[in-house]
Amino acid sequence: MVRLAGGEIPADLRPLRMRLQSEPRRQKVAVILKLAGVACISLGLAWTLCYVFFGRYELSVVFIGLTGVGMLALHRSRRSDSSSLLLVAHGVFAVVCAIAVIDAPMAWVPRSAHLFLLPLAAGAAFTFERRERYGALIFPLLCIAAFAAFAMGALDPLAPNVSPPLEVRAWGAKLNTTTSMLLLATLFAINRIDSGKRLRLERELSRAVRNGEIEVYYQPQVRDHDIVSGAEALVRWRHPSGRLLSPDAFIDLAEESNLICEIGLEVLRQACETLSHWSADPRTQALRIAVNISPVQMQDPSLVHSVSTIIREAGIEPSLLEFELTESALATDTATVIERMEALASSGTSWALDDFGTGYSSLATLRTLPVGKLKIDRQFLIEATRQESAQQLLGKIIEISHVMGMCALAEGVETPDQRELLIQLGCDHFQGYLFARPMSRKELDVWLDTSAAPSKPRL
């Protein structure tokens, strides 16, 4: 039986992370990879058969490679992540350069294979985000440099002196030119459509707070023997279409457009309203709520004043609030970030650090932060159930939290076995579907009434 209790361990919050993969981004990457896959397989098979027909078996190998890259692109489109995109992009680059070397100018037939470097450069520039400097800038420049080298004939001496009949080369030049330009036009169209969607979404998101479309869902957190210690605040957007959007669909855009500051404060207001509501019930008045502070918010000079004002106007006990920060916030202007953390901590609130060991902070930095909790990302837990070395790493993270006088909370706990492993490693603060899914405040109140036995708050 789950029991309610207050306690010294603050609640936690899944942060509105600056993840590389938002849902719109995954969809865009999937489309690009599928497009690359279809193009590579089609051209690869066509030219492989052509070279085999003319007995140039040694040259068909590179086109078999192009087909293989296309199959890889289709396979990796299921993951639709940056690493898949980068892997396929380099595969296409290598094969296109090899083909372009073979495709040296011949009589009146010009080189044409190098034209595929242009849609490759455009696809990378359009798909990788600005913070992914290599994919968004360096790789496209590498493609353009290779295109220029082939266009000027700088690599012509490397071409083997074997080729299909001139008529076939002439037909191939027309096909390559047409296909590469169609691919380039398609990529521009995809980027234009995507940009239009983002602009519309940004305009709608800018009105979301004003129109009351931002909603907060809560996921309970437990400790010890299933004692509820609080809840994690999770932002949702009730889109004008009626759909309830998760953070993956809009948080990256909110951070890029700076709307996250307004949204973050709205989440805090609703969380404070919930704490005020709970204060009237002896069973829930000691429960805590965690609210994420985005790295973008930490750069806002008015953050401390705005947050303090909301807490004061809500009339709640500041100690019932925990702010959570990801390590990415420490990547720039660490001194300012620490100063603002300390300013908020001085009012009675507490701090938790998410993704420790995966970002920018070191143990030396951790010692300077006013942090009382380390949050263990679910990926650590997943890997710990598969690998002994990952399990040892997880144990060390928990040990570090204890040595530094902090507590560790594991998120994403979904099975009893995962929970037992965490207990064995010394972690006794949990959150995940094993206990409860995110729910609205009304649903949470019902859950607390039906799933939790009354208990005197433990101080």
C-alpha positions in Angstrom: 0.0 0.0 0.0 1.3 3.4 -1.0 1.4 5.8 2.0 1.5 9.6 2.1 4.2 11.4 4.0 6.1 14.6 4.1 9.8 14.4 4.6 13.2 15.8 4.1 13.7 14.5 0.6 12.5 17.0 -2.0 10.5 16.0 -5.1 12.1 15.9 -8.5 11.2 17.0 -12.0 11.8 15.7 -15.4 13.4 18.8 -17.0 12.4 20.4 -20.2 15.7 19.4 -21.6 17.6 20.9 -24.5 17.6 17.5 -26.2 18.8 17.2 -29.7 15.7 15.1 -30.7 12.4 16.8 -30.5 9.4 15.1 -32.2 9.3 17.6 -35.2 13.1 17.1 -35.6 12.8 13.3 -35.6 10.1 13.5 -38.2 12.2 15.8 -40.4 15.3 13.5 -40.0 13.1 10.5 -40.9 11.9 12.1 -44.1 15.5 13.1 -45.1 16.8 9.6 -44.4 14.0 7.9 -46.3 14.6 10.2 -49.3 18.3 9.4 -49.2 17.5 5.7 -49.0 15.2 5.6 -51.9 17.5 7.7 -54.1 20.6 5.7 -53.3 19.0 2.3 -53.8 17.4 3.3 -57.1 20.5 4.8 -58.5 22.8 2.2 -57.1 20.8 -0.7 -58.5 20.4 0.9 -61.9 24.1 1.7 -62.4 25.1 -1.7 -60.9 23.1 -3.5 -63.6 24.4 -1.1 -66.2 28.1 -1.8 -65.4 27.4 -5.6 -65.1 25.8 -5.6 -68.5 28.8 -3.9 -70.1 31.2 -6.2 -68.2 32.7 -3.6 -66.0 32.3 -5.7 -62.8 35.1 -4.0 -61.0 33.3 -0.7 -61.3 29.9 -2.1 -60.2 31.3 -2.5 -56.7 31.1 1.2 -55.9 27.4 1.2 -56.9 26.7 -1.8 -54.8 28.1 0.3 -52.0 25.7 3.1 -52.9 22.8 0.6 -52.7 24.1 -0.5 -49.3 24.2 3.1 -48.0 20.6 3.4 -49.2 19.5 0.4 -47.3 21.4 1.7 -44.2 19.5 5.0 -44.6 16.1 3.3 -44.7 17.1 1.2 -41.7 18.3 4.1 -39.6 15.2 6.2 -40.5 13.5 4.3 -37.7 15.8 5.8 -35.2 15.8 9.3 -36.8 18.6 10.6 -34.6 21.6 12.8 -35.3 24.1 10.0 -35.2 22.1 8.1 -37.9 22.0 11.1 -40.1 25.7 11.8 -39.7 26.6 8.1 -40.5 24.5 8.0 -43.6 25.7 11.5 -44.7 29.3 10.3 -44.6 28.5 7.1 -46.4 26.8 9.0 -49.2 29.7 11.4 -49.3 32.3 8.6 -49.6 30.4 6.8 -52.3 29.6 9.9 -54.4 33.2 11.0 -54.3 34.3 7.5 -55.5 31.7 7.6 -58.3 32.7 11.1 -59.3 36.3 9.9 -59.6 35.2 7.2 -62.0 32.9 9.7 -63.8 35.7 11.8 -65.3 34.8 13.9 -68.4 34.9 11.9 -71.6 34.8 13.4 -75.1 31.7 15.6 -75.1 30.2 14.1 -72.0 30.8 16.1 -68.8 31.2 14.8 -65.3 27.8 14.7 -63.5 28.1 12.4 -60.4 29.6 15.3 -58.4 26.3 17.2 -58.7 24.9 14.9 -55.9 27.2 16.7 -53.5 25.0 19.8 -53.7 21.8 18.1 -52.3 24.0 16.3 -49.8 25.3 19.7 -48.5 21.9 21.2 -48.5 20.3 18.3 -46.7 22.9 18.5 -43.9 22.7 22.3 -43.6 18.9 22.1 -43.5 18.6 19.2 -41.0 21.4 19.6 -38.5 20.7 22.2 -35.9 23.0 25.2 -35.4 24.5 23.9 -32.2 25.6 20.8 -34.1 28.4 22.7 -35.7 30.0 19.9 -37.6 26.9 18.6 -39.3 25.4 22.1 -39.9 28.5 23.9 -41.1 31.7 21.9 -41.5 30.2 18.9 -43.3 28.3 21.0 -45.9 31.5 23.1 -46.5 33.4 19.8 -47.1 30.8 18.7 -49.7 31.0 22.1 -51.4 34.8 21.9 -51.4 34.7 18.4 -53.0 32.1 19.6 -55.5 34.4 22.5 -56.5 37.4 20.2 -56.8 35.6 17.8 -59.2 34.0 20.7 -61.1 37.5 22.2 -61.8 38.9 18.8 -62.8 41.5 18.7 -60.0 40.8 15.0 -59.4 40.7 13.9 -63.0 44.1 12.2 -63.0 42.7 9.7 -60.5 40.0 8.4 -62.9 40.4 4.8 -64.1 40.5 4.4 -67.9 37.4 2.2 -68.1 33.9 3.2 -68.9 30.7 2.0 -70.6 30.0 3.2 -74.2 29.9 6.9 -74.7 26.2 6.9 -75.4 25.5 5.3 -72.1 27.6 7.9 -70.3 25.7 10.6 -72.1 22.4 9.2 -71.0 23.8 8.8 -67.5 24.9 12.5 -67.4 21.4 13.6 -68.2 19.9 11.2 -65.6 22.4 12.3 -62.9 21.8 16.0 -63.6 18.1 15.7 -63.6 18.0 13.5 -60.4 20.4 15.6 -58.4 18.5 18.8 -59.2 15.2 17.1 -58.3 16.7 16.0 -55.0 17.9 19.6 -54.4 14.5 21.0 -55.2 12.8 18.5 -53.0 15.1 19.3 -50.1 14.4 23.0 -50.5 10.7 22.3 -50.5 11.0 20.1 -47.4 12.9 22.9 -45.6 10.4 25.5 -46.7 7.4 23.4 -45.4 9.3 22.7 -42.2 10.1 26.4 -41.7 6.5 27.3 -42.3 5.3 24.8 -39.7 7.8 26.1 -37.2 6.7 29.7 -37.8 3.0 28.8 -37.3 3.8 26.8 -34.3 5.9 29.6 -32.8 3.0 32.1 -33.4 0.6 29.7 -31.7 3.0 29.0 -28.9 3.4 32.7 -28.2 -0.3 32.9 -27.5 -0.4 29.7 -25.4 0.2 31.2 -22.0 -2.2 34.1 -22.6 -4.9 31.7 -23.8 -4.5 29.4 -20.9 -3.3 26.5 -23.1 -0.3 25.5 -20.9 -1.2 22.7 -18.6 0.8 21.0 -15.9 0.7 17.2 -15.4 2.2 15.5 -12.3 4.0 12.3 -11.9 4.3 11.1 -8.3 7.6 10.2 -6.7 8.1 7.7 -3.9 10.8 6.8 -1.4 11.5 4.0 1.0 8.5 1.7 1.2 6.3 3.4 -1.4 5.9 6.6 0.6 4.8 9.4 -1.7 7.1 12.3 -1.2 5.9 14.7 -3.9 5.4 15.0 -7.6 7.2 16.0 -10.7 5.7 18.9 -12.7 5.5 18.1 -16.4 4.5 20.8 -18.9 1.9 20.0 -21.6 0.4 22.3 -24.3 -3.3 22.0 -25.1 -3.0 23.0 -28.7 -5.8 25.0 -30.3 -6.6 21.9 -32.4 -7.5 20.1 -29.2 -4.4 17.9 -29.1 -2.4 17.6 -25.9 1.2 18.1 -26.9 4.1 16.7 -24.9 7.4 18.7 -24.4 9.1 16.9 -27.3 6.8 18.7 -29.7 7.5 22.3 -28.7 10.2 22.7 -26.0 13.1 23.1 -28.4 11.2 25.7 -30.3 10.3 27.5 -27.0 13.9 27.6 -26.0 15.1 28.8 -29.4 12.5 31.6 -29.4 13.0 32.5 -25.8 9.3 31.7 -25.1 10.5 29.2 -22.5 10.9 31.9 -20.0 7.2 32.8 -20.1 6.2 29.1 -20.2 8.5 28.2 -17.4 7.0 30.9 -15.1 3.5 29.7 -16.0 4.4 26.1 -15.0 5.7 27.5 -11.7 2.5 29.4 -11.1 0.4 26.3 -11.6 2.7 24.3 -9.4 2.4 26.9 -6.6 -1.4 26.8 -7.0 -1.2 23.0 -6.5 0.9 23.4 -3.4 -1.6 25.9 -2.0 -4.4 23.5 -2.7 -2.5 20.7 -1.0 -1.8 22.9 2.1 -5.4 22.5 3.2 -5.2 18.8 3.6 -3.0 17.4 6.4 -2.2 14.4 4.3 -0.7 16.4 1.5 0.5 19.6 3.1 4.1 18.3 3.4 4.3 17.0 -0.2 6.7 18.8 -2.5 6.7 19.7 -6.2 9.7 20.1 -8.4 9.8 22.7 -11.2 12.4 22.7 -13.9 14.4 25.8 -14.7 15.5 25.8 -18.3 19.1 26.7 -19.1 17.7 29.6 -21.2 15.8 30.9 -18.1 19.1 30.9 -16.2 20.4 33.5 -18.5 17.5 35.8 -17.8 18.5 38.6 -15.4 14.9 38.9 -14.1 14.6 35.2 -13.2 15.2 35.5 -9.4 12.8 38.5 -9.1 10.1 36.8 -11.2 10.3 33.5 -9.3 10.4 35.1 -5.9 7.3 37.2 -6.8 5.3 34.1 -7.9 6.2 32.3 -4.7 5.3 35.3 -2.5 2.0 35.9 -4.2 1.0 32.2 -3.9 1.7 32.3 -0.2 3.3 28.9 -0.1 6.2 27.5 1.9 9.3 27.9 -0.3 10.8 24.7 1.1 8.1 22.8 -0.7 9.6 23.8 -4.1 12.5 22.2 -5.7 14.1 23.6 -8.8 15.9 21.3 -11.2 18.7 22.2 -13.6 20.4 20.1 -16.3 24.1 20.1 -16.6 23.9 21.9 -20.0 23.1 25.1 -18.1 26.6 25.0 -16.7 28.2 25.1 -20.2 28.3 28.9 -20.3 28.6 31.6 -17.7 28.8 29.1 -14.8 29.5 31.9 -12.3 26.2 33.6 -13.2 24.3 30.4 -13.0 25.6 29.5 -9.6 24.9 33.1 -8.3 21.2 32.8 -9.4 20.9 29.3 -7.9 22.2 30.5 -4.6 19.9 33.5 -4.7 16.9 31.3 -5.1 18.2 28.8 -2.5 18.5 31.5 0.0 14.7 32.0 -0.1 14.2 28.4 1.1 13.8 26.5 -2.1 16.1 23.6 -3.0 17.9 22.4 -6.2 18.4 19.1 -8.0 20.9 18.4 -10.8 19.8 16.3 -13.7 21.9 14.1 -16.0 24.9 14.2 -13.8 27.8 12.5 -15.5 26.5 13.1 -19.0 27.1 16.8 -19.4 29.4 19.6 -18.5 29.9 19.5 -14.7 32.8 17.9 -12.8 33.0 16.9 -9.1 34.8 20.2 -8.4 31.9 22.1 -10.0 29.3 20.0 -8.2 30.8 20.9 -4.8 30.2 24.6 -5.5 26.5 24.1 -6.4 23.7 24.5 -3.9 22.4 21.1 -5.0 20.8 18.6 -2.6 19.9 15.9 -5.1 21.3 14.1 -8.1 18.8 12.8 -10.6 19.7 9.5 -12.4 18.6 9.5 -16.0 16.6 6.4 -17.0 19.3 5.5 -19.6 21.8 4.7 -16.8 19.2 2.4 -15.4 18.4 0.7 -18.7 22.1 0.1 -19.4 22.7 -1.1 -15.8 20.2 -4.0 -16.3 22.2 -5.1 -19.4 25.9 -4.5 -18.6 28.0 -5.1 -15.5 30.1 -2.1 -16.2 27.1 0.2 -16.5 25.8 -1.2 -13.2 29.1 -0.3 -11.5 28.8 3.2 -13.0 25.3 3.6 -11.6 26.5 2.5 -8.2 29.3 5.0 -8.3 26.8 7.8 -9.1 24.7 6.8 -6.1 27.8 6.6 -4.0 28.9 10.1 -5.0 25.5 11.5 -4.0 25.9 9.9 -0.5 29.5 11.1 -0.1 28.5 14.6 -0.9 25.5 14.6 1.4 23.0 14.5 -1.4 20.3 12.0 -2.3 19.9 10.2 -5.6 16.6 9.8 -7.3 16.2 7.3 -10.2 13.7 8.2 -12.9 12.2 5.9 -15.5 11.7 3.0 -13.1 9.4 0.6 -14.9 9.9 -2.9 -13.4 10.2 -4.4 -10.0 13.6 -5.8 -11.0 14.9 -2.3 -11.8 13.7 -1.1 -8.4 15.4 -4.0 -6.6 18.6 -3.3 -8.4 18.5 0.4 -7.3 17.8 -0.6 -3.7 20.8 -3.0 -3.7 22.9 -0.1 -5.0 21.7 2.2 -2.2 19.1 4.3 -4.0 15.7 4.6 -2.4 14.0 7.4 -4.2 12.1 6.5 -7.3 9.9 7.8 -10.1 8.4 6.0 -13.1 5.6 4.1 -14.6 6.0 1.3 -12.0 4.4 3.7 -9.5 2.3 6.1 -11.6 2.0 7.8 -15.0 1.8 11.6 -15.4 -1.7 12.9 -14.7 -3.6 16.2 -14.3 -4.0 17.7 -10.8 -7.6 16.4 -10.5 -6.5 12.9 -11.5 -3.6 13.1 -9.1 -5.9 14.1 -6.2 -8.1 11.1 -7.1 -5.0 8.9 -7.3 -3.8 10.1 -3.9 -7.3 9.4 -2.4 -7.7 5.9 -3.9 -4.1 4.6 -4.0 -2.7 6.0 -0.9 -3.5 5.1 2.7 -3.8 8.1 5.0 -0.7 8.6 7.1 0.7 11.2 9.4 3.2 13.3 7.5 6.8 12.4 8.5 8.9 15.4 9.3 
